[in-house]
Amino acid sequence: MRIGIDAHILSPEHHRHHPDIAEYTRKLIHALLQQDQQNTYILFMDSRMPEGDVAVFKRPNTEIKHFPFTQYRAYLPFVYSHMLVSGFLTAARLDVFHSPEGLIPYLYPGKVVATFHWVPTGYRDANVFVRTWMLGARTGFAAFCRKAHRILLLSGRDHDILCEIHGYPKERALVLQCSDVRTMDWEKHAHEVRAVYEDLAKPKPKRRILPRPRLPRFRHKKTS
């Protein structure tokens, strides 16, 4: 299985860099690589990261890739930026793509897992809502979320907001407890995340198509 993980946020120069989410991403990748040597992990990183920081993630089952024009993505139009990202992900032939920072490549046709570290309600936190998701309406945010095949949440409250306010399907919203990245059981958390990958990558059972019943053909008798 080829698992792609967006690790851009590890770079302090990333335009959406957040120290806590970066630490979560770093520890999750380390835990996954430590317990899984069978699957191939494709790590998408910022080209501005120092080589020494990148080297710690190199394994026989990892591939390091860089999105083109990463430093200019903040200035590109939304659709054009997502077209570039989606095309690059498609070329990587991924079975699953996971964004620990919650980015959903809107035009990517493959299977997407996103981790939401908080879920805006769209009411009192309207300013954060607009700045974070770039879509000024709850309806737009709901459509954006539905592009993800699974959304991982860190609390039951966020699950309720995502499903009850934004209408995301409950069976696709999964709560994986992660209250503190410094004290949590990373081996257990990585195992739970990997189970999501494996479940999502399973081929769907083919629908059995029953043969159409053959109706008897009636022949008209010729009249003399």
DABELNOR-V880308 format. One record per residue. RES is the residue in one letter. NEAR is the number of other ideal C-beta (glycine too) atoms within 8 Angstrom. D_LAST is the distance of its C-alpha to the last C-alpha in whole Angstrom. Layout:
BEGIN
{{RES	NEAR	D_LAST} {RES	NEAR	D_LAST}}
END
This chain:
BEGIN
{{M	9	73} {R	11	74} {I	14	76} {G	14	77} {I	15	80} {D	12	82} {A	12	85} {H	12	87} {I	14	89} {L	12	91} {S	11	93} {P	4	95} {E	8	94} {H	11	91} {H	6	90} {R	6	89} {H	10	91} {H	8	92} {P	6	95} {D	8	93} {I	11	90} {A	11	91} {E	9	93} {Y	13	90} {T	14	88} {R	9	90} {K	10	91} {L	13	87} {I	13	86} {H	10	89} {A	12	88} {L	13	84} {L	12	86} {Q	8	88} {Q	9	85} {D	11	82} {Q	5	83} {Q	4	79} {N	10	77} {T	9	78} {Y	15	80} {I	13	80} {L	13	83} {F	11	83} {M	13	86} {D	12	88} {S	7	90} {R	7	93} {M	10	94} {P	5	97} {E	6	96} {G	6	98} {D	8	96} {V	11	92} {A	7	93} {V	6	94} {F	12	90} {K	7	89} {R	8	88} {P	4	86} {N	10	82} {T	12	83} {E	7	83} {I	9	85} {K	10	83} {H	9	84} {F	11	82} {P	6	83} {F	8	85} {T	12	86} {Q	8	89} {Y	7	87} {R	12	84} {A	5	86} {Y	4	86} {L	10	83} {P	5	80} {F	8	78} {V	7	75} {Y	8	76} {S	10	78} {H	12	75} {M	9	73} {L	13	76} {V	13	76} {S	13	72} {G	8	72} {F	11	75} {L	13	74} {T	10	70} {A	6	72} {A	10	74} {R	5	71} {L	12	72} {D	9	70} {V	15	72} {F	15	74} {H	14	77} {S	14	80} {P	13	82} {E	13	84} {G	9	81} {L	7	79} {I	11	76} {P	13	74} {Y	9	72} {L	9	70} {Y	13	70} {P	5	66} {G	10	67} {K	10	69} {V	15	72} {V	16	74} {A	13	77} {T	14	80} {F	12	81} {H	9	85} {W	5	85} {V	9	82} {P	11	83} {T	9	82} {G	11	82} {Y	5	84} {R	4	88} {D	9	88} {A	8	86} {N	6	89} {V	8	88} {F	13	84} {V	10	84} {R	6	87} {T	7	85} {W	9	81} {M	6	81} {L	8	79} {G	5	80} {A	7	78} {R	8	77} {T	6	73} {G	10	74} {F	14	75} {A	11	73} {A	8	70} {F	11	73} {C	12	73} {R	8	69} {K	10	69} {A	11	71} {H	7	69} {R	12	72} {I	14	75} {L	13	78} {L	15	81} {L	12	84} {S	9	84} {G	7	82} {R	6	84} {D	13	82} {H	12	79} {D	9	79} {I	12	79} {L	15	77} {C	12	74} {E	7	75} {I	10	76} {H	13	74} {G	6	71} {Y	12	71} {P	7	69} {K	7	71} {E	4	69} {R	10	70} {A	13	74} {L	9	76} {V	11	80} {L	10	82} {Q	7	85} {C	9	88} {S	7	91} {D	6	94} {V	9	93} {R	4	96} {T	5	96} {M	10	92} {D	5	91} {W	10	89} {E	9	88} {K	7	86} {H	13	85} {A	14	84} {H	9	82} {E	9	80} {V	13	79} {R	12	78} {A	8	76} {V	12	74} {Y	15	74} {E	9	72} {D	7	70} {L	11	69} {A	9	68} {K	6	66} {P	3	62} {K	4	60} {P	4	57} {K	4	54} {R	4	51} {R	4	49} {I	4	45} {L	4	42} {P	4	39} {R	4	36} {P	4	34} {R	4	31} {L	4	28} {P	4	25} {R	4	22} {F	4	19} {R	4	15} {H	4	12} {K	4	9} {K	4	6} {T	3	4} {S	2	0}}
END
